[in-house]
């Protein structure tokens, strides 16, 4: 049976997306303010806001690749190469899971 989305469910999804965008913009602004408040020599443009990582350095090809494919890192969610939050380490998903 195929689900069809109703105008009400589309409206709800739109509101959720808008709220997530607002939260992300607020976190980005807070991270920039945090870095700007530091003395110029101490600014690294990478850090954490509570548990949420951010990185505003210019992304390099190596960091971009490692944010989505890092076979030596067991974590599935790794900090993004640029921006706020996490990305998925697909190499960690390829590993066989241990049962026990």
Backbone as CSV, one residue per row, in Angstrom:
resi,resn,N_x,N_y,N_z,CA_x,CA_y,CA_z,C_x,C_y,C_z
1,UNK,0.838,-1.167,0.000,0.000,0.000,0.000,0.894,1.245,0.000
2,UNK,0.620,2.128,-0.897,1.450,3.318,-1.047,0.906,4.461,-0.200
3,UNK,1.825,5.093,0.522,1.436,6.235,1.344,1.453,7.499,0.502
4,UNK,0.479,8.297,0.665,0.493,9.611,0.029,0.590,10.648,1.126
5,UNK,1.380,11.676,0.862,1.511,12.694,1.892,0.366,13.687,1.756
6,UNK,-0.109,14.080,2.875,-1.212,15.028,2.915,-0.644,16.428,3.081
7,UNK,-1.412,17.440,2.762,-0.924,18.805,2.984,-0.516,19.047,4.442
8,UNK,-1.227,18.404,5.358,-0.916,18.586,6.773,0.447,17.993,7.126
9,UNK,0.756,16.793,6.605,2.051,16.176,6.917,3.183,16.929,6.232
10,UNK,2.953,17.446,5.020,3.974,18.254,4.350,4.229,19.535,5.124
11,UNK,3.181,20.133,5.648,3.318,21.360,6.435,4.125,21.093,7.701
12,UNK,3.866,19.968,8.352,4.591,19.612,9.574,6.067,19.401,9.272
13,UNK,6.373,18.687,8.184,7.767,18.472,7.804,8.456,19.790,7.485
14,UNK,7.735,20.681,6.840,8.300,21.994,6.531,8.639,22.772,7.784
15,UNK,7.784,22.686,8.793,8.041,23.378,10.056,9.235,22.772,10.786
16,UNK,9.357,21.461,10.733,10.493,20.789,11.377,11.788,21.189,10.683
17,UNK,11.783,21.192,9.350,12.982,21.604,8.610,13.362,23.048,8.926
18,UNK,12.371,23.908,8.994,12.642,25.314,9.308,13.231,25.447,10.710
19,UNK,12.712,24.684,11.657,13.232,24.730,13.025,14.674,24.220,13.066
20,UNK,14.974,23.146,12.335,16.338,22.616,12.296,17.301,23.619,11.664
21,UNK,16.859,24.287,10.615,17.698,25.323,9.992,17.969,26.460,10.968
22,UNK,16.962,26.848,11.711,17.123,27.926,12.683,18.099,27.525,13.786
23,UNK,17.984,26.311,14.279,18.897,25.819,15.321,20.320,25.761,14.774
24,UNK,20.490,25.264,13.548,21.816,25.183,12.940,22.423,26.571,12.762
25,UNK,21.625,27.524,12.293,22.122,28.902,12.132,22.508,29.495,13.483
26,UNK,21.727,29.222,14.512,22.044,29.714,15.846,23.341,29.121,16.379
27,UNK,23.551,27.819,16.151,24.794,27.181,16.583,25.993,27.736,15.821
28,UNK,25.812,27.959,14.519,26.903,28.526,13.720,27.257,29.919,14.234
29,UNK,26.259,30.725,14.500,26.503,32.072,15.025,27.206,32.003,16.379
30,UNK,26.784,31.095,17.234,27.413,30.957,18.556,28.871,30.522,18.425
31,UNK,29.158,29.629,17.484,30.536,29.171,17.281,31.411,30.311,16.767
32,UNK,30.889,31.114,15.852,31.648,32.248,15.330,31.905,33.265,16.443
33,UNK,30.894,33.546,17.243,31.070,34.478,18.368,32.110,33.938,19.343
34,UNK,32.064,32.644,19.613,33.038,32.038,20.524,34.462,32.244,20.010
35,UNK,34.667,32.049,18.707,36.000,32.225,18.137,36.413,33.696,18.104
36,UNK,35.497,34.584,17.781,35.827,36.009,17.690,36.177,36.592,19.053
37,UNK,35.612,36.054,20.104,35.913,36.545,21.458,37.315,36.165,21.922
38,UNK,37.923,35.191,21.256,39.286,34.795,21.614,40.261,35.810,21.037
39,UNK,41.432,35.954,21.661,42.460,36.780,21.038,42.802,36.217,19.652
40,UNK,43.136,37.091,18.734,43.384,36.685,17.338,44.373,35.525,17.233
41,UNK,45.405,35.534,18.034,46.426,34.481,17.967,45.911,33.121,18.440
42,UNK,44.827,33.102,19.198,44.288,31.853,19.739,43.132,31.284,18.926
43,UNK,42.693,31.980,17.911,41.569,31.498,17.098,42.004,30.334,16.228
44,UNK,41.292,29.240,16.321,41.580,28.048,15.516,40.409,27.701,14.594
45,UNK,39.248,28.244,14.865,38.034,28.009,14.072,37.614,26.550,14.053
46,UNK,38.014,25.817,15.065,37.597,24.432,15.248,37.417,24.214,16.743
47,UNK,36.356,23.502,17.122,36.107,23.258,18.536,34.758,22.609,18.754
48,UNK,34.217,22.827,19.927,32.922,22.234,20.302,32.069,23.268,21.010
49,UNK,30.781,23.172,20.781,29.779,23.916,21.552,29.042,22.849,22.348
50,UNK,29.450,22.652,23.578,28.919,21.519,24.337,29.399,20.251,23.646
51,UNK,28.490,19.344,23.312,28.911,18.102,22.651,28.984,18.218,21.123
52,UNK,28.617,19.363,20.566,28.491,19.497,19.114,29.771,20.082,18.518
53,UNK,30.437,19.333,17.611,31.679,19.830,17.021,31.415,20.845,15.911
54,UNK,32.369,21.763,15.736,32.317,22.683,14.607,33.722,22.828,14.035
55,UNK,33.782,23.131,12.750,35.056,23.341,12.069,34.806,24.316,10.925
56,UNK,35.347,25.525,11.049,35.168,26.544,10.019,36.456,26.820,9.263
57,UNK,37.445,25.932,9.397,38.660,26.074,8.610,38.349,25.698,7.162
58,UNK,39.159,26.194,6.235,38.978,25.822,4.838,39.172,24.315,4.721
59,UNK,38.199,23.610,4.151,38.336,22.152,4.078,39.416,21.743,3.076
60,UNK,40.156,20.727,3.443,41.160,20.159,2.540,40.595,18.870,1.965
61,UNK,41.094,18.430,0.815,40.608,17.154,0.266,40.762,15.998,1.254
62,UNK,41.855,15.985,2.007,42.078,14.901,2.972,41.009,14.905,4.072
63,UNK,40.721,16.101,4.618,39.691,16.177,5.673,38.319,15.850,5.124
64,UNK,38.036,16.271,3.905,36.741,15.935,3.294,36.590,14.423,3.170
65,UNK,37.638,13.767,2.684,37.589,12.307,2.545,37.457,11.629,3.899
66,UNK,38.257,12.072,4.887,38.215,11.432,6.204,36.896,11.651,6.933
67,UNK,36.140,12.661,6.528,34.855,12.874,7.188,33.798,11.883,6.705
68,UNK,34.057,11.212,5.594,33.090,10.212,5.115,33.698,8.818,4.980
69,UNK,35.043,8.712,4.982,35.675,7.397,4.838,36.960,7.373,5.656
70,UNK,36.876,6.801,6.837,38.032,6.683,7.729,38.087,5.261,8.277
71,UNK,38.721,4.348,7.537,38.737,2.943,7.961,39.364,2.704,9.325
72,UNK,40.286,3.565,9.753,40.953,3.366,11.042,40.173,3.950,12.216
73,UNK,39.062,4.613,11.940,38.241,5.215,13.001,37.001,4.348,13.212
74,UNK,36.782,3.814,14.410,35.633,2.935,14.640,34.296,3.671,14.760
75,UNK,34.340,4.999,14.897,33.101,5.753,15.085,32.302,5.835,13.781
76,UNK,30.991,5.728,13.895,30.114,5.888,12.743,29.876,7.377,12.492
77,UNK,29.683,8.148,13.536,29.474,9.581,13.408,30.769,10.307,13.761
78,UNK,31.307,11.029,12.788,32.559,11.764,12.971,32.297,13.243,12.705
79,UNK,33.107,14.148,13.271,32.902,15.575,13.014,32.997,15.893,11.523
80,UNK,32.189,16.843,11.089,32.187,17.242,9.683,33.494,17.926,9.308
81,UNK,33.843,17.870,8.023,35.051,18.530,7.530,34.875,20.044,7.534
82,UNK,33.655,20.514,7.373,33.369,21.940,7.416,31.948,22.122,7.920
83,UNK,31.790,23.001,8.891,30.456,23.289,9.403,30.266,22.789,10.816
84,UNK,28.999,22.507,11.120,28.615,22.113,12.475,27.992,20.726,12.443
85,UNK,28.359,19.908,13.408,27.725,18.604,13.544,28.612,17.457,13.086
86,UNK,27.970,16.402,12.665,28.655,15.164,12.338,28.326,14.735,10.917
87,UNK,29.192,13.873,10.382,28.902,13.193,9.129,29.049,11.698,9.391
88,UNK,28.677,10.900,8.422,28.701,9.443,8.588,30.000,8.888,8.018
89,UNK,30.697,8.104,8.815,31.906,7.400,8.387,31.456,6.067,7.786
90,UNK,31.354,6.027,6.478,30.843,4.832,5.814,31.774,3.638,5.956
91,UNK,33.054,3.871,6.192,33.982,2.769,6.416,33.619,2.015,7.698
92,UNK,33.160,2.721,8.708,32.759,2.064,9.962,31.509,1.217,9.748
93,UNK,30.669,1.597,8.808,29.462,0.813,8.529,29.779,-0.472,7.781
94,UNK,30.883,-0.501,7.057,31.265,-1.689,6.289,31.834,-2.792,7.161
95,UNK,32.331,-2.442,8.326,32.939,-3.448,9.206,31.898,-4.444,9.690
96,UNK,32.300,-5.703,9.805,31.370,-6.679,10.392,31.132,-6.350,11.866
97,UNK,29.920,-6.475,12.282,29.550,-6.196,13.667,29.863,-7.411,14.545
98,UNK,30.352,-7.108,15.742,30.579,-8.181,16.712,29.291,-8.417,17.472
99,UNK,29.008,-9.666,17.692,27.841,-9.995,18.522,28.356,-10.479,19.869
100,UNK,27.641,-10.048,20.890,28.121,-10.543,22.167,27.595,-9.849,23.315
